[in-house]
Amino acid sequence: MRSHDSRTAQILKERDDLQNELYIIQAIALRNKAQIDSFVDEKAQWEAQSQQDRDFLLRRPFVESRIDFLEELLLSREKEPEE
């Protein structure tokens, strides 16, 4: 039972960390959308961003799919009988 609880806690922490990262990614995307008219085009906007912002945006597909995976894993763990 302890290992089940410990693993569930690890999964929850990873999911929460990724959700926080996704909030940052969404904020960057929203800012970019609001500022797009200040740039010649999306390429110019992309190049003007910090490397950290670009890295966040590039991770979005991974972050979203990993959150989905962890949610499914948590649901399946809820259905498992505790040892």
MMTF fields as JSON, N, C-alpha, C and O atoms, coordinates in Angstrom:
{
  "mmtfVersion": "1.0.0",
  "mmtfProducer": "UNKNOWN",
  "numBonds": 331,
  "numAtoms": 332,
  "numGroups": 83,
  "numChains": 1,
  "numModels": 1,
  "chainsPerModel": [1],
  "groupsPerChain": [83],
  "chainIdList": ["A"],
  "bondAtomList": [4, 2, 8, 6, 12, 10, 16, 14, 20, 18, 24, 22, 28, 26, 32, 30, 36, 34, 40, 38, 44, 42, 48, 46, 52, 50, 56, 54, 60, 58, 64, 62, 68, 66, 72, 70, 76, 74, 80, 78, 84, 82, 88, 86, 92, 90, 96, 94, 100, 98, 104, 102, 108, 106, 112, 110, 116, 114, 120, 118, 124, 122, 128, 126, 132, 130, 136, 134, 140, 138, 144, 142, 148, 146, 152, 150, 156, 154, 160, 158, 164, 162, 168, 166, 172, 170, 176, 174, 180, 178, 184, 182, 188, 186, 192, 190, 196, 194, 200, 198, 204, 202, 208, 206, 212, 210, 216, 214, 220, 218, 224, 222, 228, 226, 232, 230, 236, 234, 240, 238, 244, 242, 248, 246, 252, 250, 256, 254, 260, 258, 264, 262, 268, 266, 272, 270, 276, 274, 280, 278, 284, 282, 288, 286, 292, 290, 296, 294, 300, 298, 304, 302, 308, 306, 312, 310, 316, 314, 320, 318, 324, 322, 328, 326],
  "bondOrderList": [1, 1, 1, 1, 1, 1, 1, 1, 1, 1, 1, 1, 1, 1, 1, 1, 1, 1, 1, 1, 1, 1, 1, 1, 1, 1, 1, 1, 1, 1, 1, 1, 1, 1, 1, 1, 1, 1, 1, 1, 1, 1, 1, 1, 1, 1, 1, 1, 1, 1, 1, 1, 1, 1, 1, 1, 1, 1, 1, 1, 1, 1, 1, 1, 1, 1, 1, 1, 1, 1, 1, 1, 1, 1, 1, 1, 1, 1, 1, 1, 1, 1],
  "groupList": [{"groupName": "MET", "atomNameList": ["N", "CA", "C", "O"], "elementList": ["N", "C", "C", "O"], "formalChargeList": [0, 0, 0, 0], "bondAtomList": [1, 0, 2, 1, 3, 2], "bondOrderList": [1, 1, 2], "singleLetterCode": "M", "chemCompType": "L-PEPTIDE LINKING"}, {"groupName": "ARG", "atomNameList": ["N", "CA", "C", "O"], "elementList": ["N", "C", "C", "O"], "formalChargeList": [0, 0, 0, 0], "bondAtomList": [1, 0, 2, 1, 3, 2], "bondOrderList": [1, 1, 2], "singleLetterCode": "R", "chemCompType": "L-PEPTIDE LINKING"}, {"groupName": "SER", "atomNameList": ["N", "CA", "C", "O"], "elementList": ["N", "C", "C", "O"], "formalChargeList": [0, 0, 0, 0], "bondAtomList": [1, 0, 2, 1, 3, 2], "bondOrderList": [1, 1, 2], "singleLetterCode": "S", "chemCompType": "L-PEPTIDE LINKING"}, {"groupName": "HIS", "atomNameList": ["N", "CA", "C", "O"], "elementList": ["N", "C", "C", "O"], "formalChargeList": [0, 0, 0, 0], "bondAtomList": [1, 0, 2, 1, 3, 2], "bondOrderList": [1, 1, 2], "singleLetterCode": "H", "chemCompType": "L-PEPTIDE LINKING"}, {"groupName": "ASP", "atomNameList": ["N", "CA", "C", "O"], "elementList": ["N", "C", "C", "O"], "formalChargeList": [0, 0, 0, 0], "bondAtomList": [1, 0, 2, 1, 3, 2], "bondOrderList": [1, 1, 2], "singleLetterCode": "D", "chemCompType": "L-PEPTIDE LINKING"}, {"groupName": "THR", "atomNameList": ["N", "CA", "C", "O"], "elementList": ["N", "C", "C", "O"], "formalChargeList": [0, 0, 0, 0], "bondAtomList": [1, 0, 2, 1, 3, 2], "bondOrderList": [1, 1, 2], "singleLetterCode": "T", "chemCompType": "L-PEPTIDE LINKING"}, {"groupName": "ALA", "atomNameList": ["N", "CA", "C", "O"], "elementList": ["N", "C", "C", "O"], "formalChargeList": [0, 0, 0, 0], "bondAtomList": [1, 0, 2, 1, 3, 2], "bondOrderList": [1, 1, 2], "singleLetterCode": "A", "chemCompType": "L-PEPTIDE LINKING"}, {"groupName": "GLN", "atomNameList": ["N", "CA", "C", "O"], "elementList": ["N", "C", "C", "O"], "formalChargeList": [0, 0, 0, 0], "bondAtomList": [1, 0, 2, 1, 3, 2], "bondOrderList": [1, 1, 2], "singleLetterCode": "Q", "chemCompType": "L-PEPTIDE LINKING"}, {"groupName": "ILE", "atomNameList": ["N", "CA", "C", "O"], "elementList": ["N", "C", "C", "O"], "formalChargeList": [0, 0, 0, 0], "bondAtomList": [1, 0, 2, 1, 3, 2], "bondOrderList": [1, 1, 2], "singleLetterCode": "I", "chemCompType": "L-PEPTIDE LINKING"}, {"groupName": "LEU", "atomNameList": ["N", "CA", "C", "O"], "elementList": ["N", "C", "C", "O"], "formalChargeList": [0, 0, 0, 0], "bondAtomList": [1, 0, 2, 1, 3, 2], "bondOrderList": [1, 1, 2], "singleLetterCode": "L", "chemCompType": "L-PEPTIDE LINKING"}, {"groupName": "LYS", "atomNameList": ["N", "CA", "C", "O"], "elementList": ["N", "C", "C", "O"], "formalChargeList": [0, 0, 0, 0], "bondAtomList": [1, 0, 2, 1, 3, 2], "bondOrderList": [1, 1, 2], "singleLetterCode": "K", "chemCompType": "L-PEPTIDE LINKING"}, {"groupName": "GLU", "atomNameList": ["N", "CA", "C", "O"], "elementList": ["N", "C", "C", "O"], "formalChargeList": [0, 0, 0, 0], "bondAtomList": [1, 0, 2, 1, 3, 2], "bondOrderList": [1, 1, 2], "singleLetterCode": "E", "chemCompType": "L-PEPTIDE LINKING"}, {"groupName": "ASN", "atomNameList": ["N", "CA", "C", "O"], "elementList": ["N", "C", "C", "O"], "formalChargeList": [0, 0, 0, 0], "bondAtomList": [1, 0, 2, 1, 3, 2], "bondOrderList": [1, 1, 2], "singleLetterCode": "N", "chemCompType": "L-PEPTIDE LINKING"}, {"groupName": "TYR", "atomNameList": ["N", "CA", "C", "O"], "elementList": ["N", "C", "C", "O"], "formalChargeList": [0, 0, 0, 0], "bondAtomList": [1, 0, 2, 1, 3, 2], "bondOrderList": [1, 1, 2], "singleLetterCode": "Y", "chemCompType": "L-PEPTIDE LINKING"}, {"groupName": "PHE", "atomNameList": ["N", "CA", "C", "O"], "elementList": ["N", "C", "C", "O"], "formalChargeList": [0, 0, 0, 0], "bondAtomList": [1, 0, 2, 1, 3, 2], "bondOrderList": [1, 1, 2], "singleLetterCode": "F", "chemCompType": "L-PEPTIDE LINKING"}, {"groupName": "VAL", "atomNameList": ["N", "CA", "C", "O"], "elementList": ["N", "C", "C", "O"], "formalChargeList": [0, 0, 0, 0], "bondAtomList": [1, 0, 2, 1, 3, 2], "bondOrderList": [1, 1, 2], "singleLetterCode": "V", "chemCompType": "L-PEPTIDE LINKING"}, {"groupName": "TRP", "atomNameList": ["N", "CA", "C", "O"], "elementList": ["N", "C", "C", "O"], "formalChargeList": [0, 0, 0, 0], "bondAtomList": [1, 0, 2, 1, 3, 2], "bondOrderList": [1, 1, 2], "singleLetterCode": "W", "chemCompType": "L-PEPTIDE LINKING"}, {"groupName": "PRO", "atomNameList": ["N", "CA", "C", "O"], "elementList": ["N", "C", "C", "O"], "formalChargeList": [0, 0, 0, 0], "bondAtomList": [1, 0, 2, 1, 3, 2], "bondOrderList": [1, 1, 2], "singleLetterCode": "P", "chemCompType": "L-PEPTIDE LINKING"}],
  "groupTypeList": [0, 1, 2, 3, 4, 2, 1, 5, 6, 7, 8, 9, 10, 11, 1, 4, 4, 9, 7, 12, 11, 9, 13, 8, 8, 7, 6, 8, 6, 9, 1, 12, 10, 6, 7, 8, 4, 2, 14, 15, 4, 11, 10, 6, 7, 16, 11, 6, 7, 2, 7, 7, 4, 1, 4, 14, 9, 9, 1, 1, 17, 14, 15, 11, 2, 1, 8, 4, 14, 9, 11, 11, 9, 9, 9, 2, 1, 11, 10, 11, 17, 11, 11],
  "groupIdList": [1, 2, 3, 4, 5, 6, 7, 8, 9, 10, 11, 12, 13, 14, 15, 16, 17, 18, 19, 20, 21, 22, 23, 24, 25, 26, 27, 28, 29, 30, 31, 32, 33, 34, 35, 36, 37, 38, 39, 40, 41, 42, 43, 44, 45, 46, 47, 48, 49, 50, 51, 52, 53, 54, 55, 56, 57, 58, 59, 60, 61, 62, 63, 64, 65, 66, 67, 68, 69, 70, 71, 72, 73, 74, 75, 76, 77, 78, 79, 80, 81, 82, 83],
  "secStructList": [7, 2, 2, 2, 2, 2, 2, 2, 2, 2, 2, 2, 2, 2, 2, 2, 2, 2, 2, 2, 2, 2, 2, 2, 2, 2, 2, 2, 2, 2, 2, 2, 2, 2, 2, 4, 4, 4, 1, 1, 1, 2, 2, 2, 2, 2, 2, 2, 1, 7, 2, 2, 2, 2, 2, 2, 2, 2, 2, 2, 2, 2, 2, 2, 2, 2, 2, 2, 2, 2, 2, 2, 2, 2, 2, 2, 2, 2, 2, 1, 7, 7, 7],
  "xCoordList": [0.826, 0.0, 0.872, 0.561, 1.936, 2.82, 3.415, 3.43, 3.908, 4.507, 3.476, 3.791, 2.228, 1.141, 0.907, 0.787, 0.843, 0.634, 1.806, 1.615, 3.014, 4.208, 4.25, 4.545, 3.957, 3.972, 2.87, 3.086, 1.711, 0.616, 1.021, 0.727, 1.692, 2.154, 3.16, 3.139, 4.034, 5.011, 4.304, 4.661, 3.308, 2.55, 1.825, 1.829, 1.211, 0.496, 1.445, 1.103, 2.637, 3.608, 4.053, 4.135, 4.342, 4.759, 3.642, 3.89, 2.409, 1.285, 1.125, 0.913, 1.226, 1.094, 2.21, 1.963, 3.438, 4.562, 4.332, 4.582, 3.857, 3.596, 2.434, 2.46, 1.418, 0.309, 0.786, 0.352, 1.676, 2.247, 3.038, 2.968, 3.787, 4.545, 3.585, 3.842, 2.487, 1.508, 0.893, 0.635, 0.654, 0.127, 1.102, 0.687, 2.392, 3.405, 3.373, 3.403, 3.313, 3.267, 2.049, 2.152, 0.897, -0.322, -0.214, -0.707, 0.426, 0.607, 1.523, 1.266, 2.578, 3.482, 2.734, 2.868, 1.952, 1.193, 0.175, -0.01, -0.473, -1.452, -0.765, -1.266, 0.373, 1.152, 1.559, 1.445, 2.036, 2.45, 1.293, 1.459, 0.124, -1.052, -1.388, -1.737, -1.28, -1.591, -0.562, -0.883, 0.662, 1.739, 2.043, 2.902, 1.37, 1.741, 1.74, 2.552, 0.852, 0.792, 2.019, 2.255, 2.796, 4.021, 5.177, 6.247, 4.964, 6.026, 5.63, 4.449, 6.625, 6.39, 5.594, 4.648, 5.991, 5.309, 5.65, 6.388, 5.109, 5.35, 6.819, 7.32, 7.504, 8.926, 9.718, 10.582, 9.43, 10.126, 9.822, 10.7, 8.586, 8.213, 8.963, 9.49, 9.005, 9.7, 11.167, 11.7, 11.795, 13.216, 13.47, 14.564, 12.483, 12.651, 12.451, 12.813, 11.879, 11.63, 12.919, 13.908, 12.872, 14.014, 14.068, 13.058, 15.239, 15.393, 14.526, 13.978, 14.403, 13.575, 12.115, 11.47, 11.59, 10.205, 10.038, 9.047, 10.992, 10.923, 10.945, 10.198, 11.803, 11.879, 10.544, 10.082, 9.931, 8.614, 7.609, 6.917, 7.537, 6.564, 6.813, 5.866, 8.069, 8.395, 8.026, 7.779, 7.985, 7.635, 6.131, 5.705, 5.332, 3.884, 3.286, 2.536, 3.581, 2.979, 3.36, 2.519, 4.617, 5.045, 4.317, 3.802, 4.272, 3.644, 2.175, 1.697, 1.465, 0.043, -0.17, -1.054, 0.63, 0.44, 0.847, 0.227, 1.871, 2.294, 1.247, 0.992, 0.64, -0.437, -1.58, -2.105, -1.97, -3.037, -2.686, -3.518, -1.435, -0.985, -1.063, -1.55, -0.583, -0.597, -2.016, -2.292, -2.918, -4.327, -4.915, -5.612, -4.621, -5.1, -4.489, -5.171, -3.222, -2.546, -3.177, -3.394, -3.468, -4.111, -5.488, -5.864, -6.237, -7.561, -7.454, -8.244, -6.487, -6.326, -5.879, -6.262, -5.069, -4.611, -5.765, -5.788, -6.718, -7.886, -8.721, -9.345, -8.727, -9.527, -8.835, -9.481, -7.508, -6.759, -7.07, -7.208, -7.181, -7.348, -6.05, -4.966, -6.155, -4.955, -4.388, -5.123, -3.068, -2.397, -2.304, -1.775],
  "yCoordList": [-1.195, 0.0, 1.262, 2.233, 1.246, 2.407, 2.766, 3.936, 1.764, 2.046, 2.592, 3.432, 2.109, 2.615, 4.095, 4.904, 4.447, 5.847, 6.725, 7.851, 6.208, 6.957, 7.215, 8.329, 6.196, 6.347, 7.31, 8.127, 7.214, 8.133, 9.571, 10.486, 9.765, 11.108, 11.632, 12.814, 10.762, 11.164, 11.573, 12.566, 10.793, 11.09, 12.424, 13.247, 12.629, 13.887, 15.078, 16.124, 14.923, 16.019, 16.327, 17.493, 15.285, 15.518, 16.202, 17.137, 15.732, 16.346, 17.816, 18.675, 18.098, 19.481, 20.367, 21.504, 19.845, 20.606, 20.9, 22.009, 19.9, 20.096, 21.054, 21.839, 20.998, 21.938, 23.366, 24.291, 23.544, 24.877, 25.344, 26.51, 24.424, 24.763, 25.115, 26.039, 24.38, 24.665, 26.047, 26.738, 26.465, 27.815, 28.874, 29.882, 28.644, 29.572, 29.603, 30.671, 28.422, 28.319, 29.058, 29.793, 28.86, 29.521, 31.037, 31.778, 31.496, 32.944, 33.525, 34.613, 32.805, 33.271, 33.331, 34.299, 32.302, 32.265, 33.407, 34.029, 33.676, 34.774, 36.117, 36.974, 36.295, 37.533, 37.683, 38.764, 36.588, 36.645, 37.027, 37.804, 36.476, 36.797, 38.289, 38.935, 38.816, 40.231, 41.146, 42.272, 40.674, 41.517, 41.306, 41.997, 40.384, 40.018, 41.222, 41.277, 42.171, 43.338, 44.23, 45.075, 44.05, 44.833, 44.29, 44.898, 43.157, 42.51, 42.407, 42.438, 42.285, 42.134, 40.866, 40.865, 39.781, 38.503, 37.61, 38.017, 36.389, 35.473, 35.083, 34.868, 34.993, 34.641, 35.713, 35.394, 36.968, 38.062, 38.034, 38.283, 37.731, 37.638, 36.48, 36.626, 35.361, 34.186, 34.517, 34.189, 35.158, 35.48, 36.527, 36.576, 37.352, 38.392, 37.862, 38.528, 36.675, 36.108, 35.601, 35.326, 35.489, 34.896, 33.401, 32.791, 32.834, 31.391, 30.605, 29.56, 31.106, 30.428, 30.371, 29.331, 31.472, 31.474, 30.502, 29.775, 30.49, 29.551, 28.109, 27.261, 27.846, 26.492, 26.081, 24.957, 26.99, 26.692, 26.353, 25.338, 27.198, 26.988, 25.685, 25.007, 25.341, 24.098, 22.862, 21.797, 22.994, 21.861, 21.629, 20.612, 22.552, 22.456, 21.103, 20.526, 20.574, 19.278, 18.166, 17.347, 18.142, 17.132, 17.315, 16.351, 18.544, 18.825, 18.416, 17.765, 18.794, 18.442, 16.933, 16.401, 16.245, 14.797, 14.083, 13.09, 14.577, 13.957, 14.159, 13.244, 15.334, 15.571, 14.599, 13.99, 14.445, 13.502, 12.087, 11.381, 11.675, 10.345, 10.161, 9.139, 11.151, 11.051, 11.024, 10.317, 11.787, 11.757, 10.356, 9.84, 9.754, 8.388, 7.413, 6.512, 7.584, 6.714, 6.842, 5.841, 8.059, 8.269, 7.62, 7.02, 7.74, 7.107, 5.593, 4.958, 5.021, 3.571, 3.126, 2.051, 3.948, 3.605, 3.676, 2.922, 4.559, 4.649, 3.384, 2.984, 2.755, 1.548, 0.295, -0.736, 0.374, -0.785, -1.026, -0.084, -2.299, -2.582, -2.274, -2.538, -1.715, -1.405, -2.675, -3.583, -2.729, -3.941, -3.895, -4.821],
  "zCoordList": [0.0, 0.0, 0.0, -0.69, 0.755, 0.845, -0.508, -0.889, -1.241, -2.539, -3.51, -4.353, -3.392, -4.241, -3.945, -4.865, -2.656, -2.26, -2.674, -3.135, -2.51, -2.871, -4.376, -4.81, -5.161, -6.622, -7.072, -7.966, -6.464, -6.794, -6.477, -7.246, -5.353, -4.982, -6.006, -6.349, -6.493, -7.507, -8.805, -9.439, -9.176, -10.401, -10.251, -11.166, -9.102, -8.855, -8.902, -9.452, -8.328, -8.344, -9.767, -10.155, -10.547, -11.934, -12.715, -13.476, -12.522, -13.23, -12.832, -13.688, -11.543, -11.077, -11.627, -12.028, -11.647, -12.209, -13.694, -14.165, -14.414, -15.844, -16.077, -17.024, -15.222, -15.36, -15.126, -15.813, -14.157, -13.93, -15.147, -15.536, -15.741, -16.951, -18.089, -18.86, -18.186, -19.235, -19.049, -20.035, -17.808, -17.563, -18.071, -18.643, -17.862, -18.365, -19.895, -20.505, -20.499, -21.963, -22.51, -23.492, -21.874, -22.322, -22.181, -23.032, -21.113, -20.913, -21.995, -22.511, -22.333, -23.394, -24.726, -25.474, -25.018, -26.272, -26.324, -27.369, -25.211, -25.15, -25.355, -26.083, -24.715, -24.899, -26.364, -26.942, -26.956, -28.353, -29.263, -30.203, -28.975, -29.786, -29.669, -30.658, -28.469, -28.252, -28.901, -29.281, -29.03, -29.549, -31.032, -31.58, -31.686, -33.058, -34.005, -34.928, -33.79, -34.677, -34.563, -35.427, -33.51, -33.326, -34.161, -34.215, -34.804, -35.576, -37.038, -37.382, -37.882, -39.323, -39.587, -40.374, -38.918, -39.072, -37.883, -36.985, -37.882, -36.769, -36.656, -35.552, -37.778, -37.742, -36.999, -36.183, -37.275, -36.59, -35.093, -34.267, -34.761, -33.345, -32.677, -31.574, -33.34, -32.808, -32.529, -31.469, -33.48, -33.349, -32.262, -31.699, -31.965, -30.952, -29.53, -28.56, -29.411, -28.085, -27.454, -28.134, -26.142, -25.448, -25.762, -26.114, -25.631, -25.859, -24.877, -25.226, -23.657, -22.659, -23.106, -22.973, -23.633, -24.123, -25.287, -25.355, -26.189, -27.325, -26.827, -27.315, -25.859, -25.301, -24.683, -24.881, -23.938, -23.36, -24.468, -24.397, -25.471, -26.543, -27.304, -27.703, -27.504, -28.201, -27.386, -27.953, -26.081, -25.211, -25.089, -24.54, -25.59, -25.391, -25.8, -25.012, -26.987, -27.345, -26.356, -25.985, -25.937, -24.966, -23.64, -23.074, -23.149, -21.852, -21.873, -20.944, -22.92, -23.008, -23.076, -22.405, -23.876, -23.993, -22.703, -22.321, -22.044, -20.785, -19.695, -18.913, -19.63, -18.664, -18.937, -18.004, -20.191, -20.54, -20.099, -19.529, -20.371, -19.981, -18.459, -17.976, -17.719, -16.259, -15.71, -14.741, -16.32, -15.908, -16.095, -15.221, -17.249, -17.503, -16.515, -16.027, -16.219, -15.255, -13.874, -13.191, -13.468, -12.168, -12.122, -11.115, -13.209, -13.254, -13.148, -12.449, -13.835, -13.774, -12.389, -11.927, -11.721, -10.359, -9.372, -8.399, -9.601, -8.72, -8.788, -7.805, -9.96, -10.149, -9.635, -9.448, -9.402, -8.911, -7.452, -6.672, -7.081, -5.642, -4.917, -5.438, -3.712, -2.934, -2.348, -1.96, -2.288, -1.763, -0.27, 0.344]
}
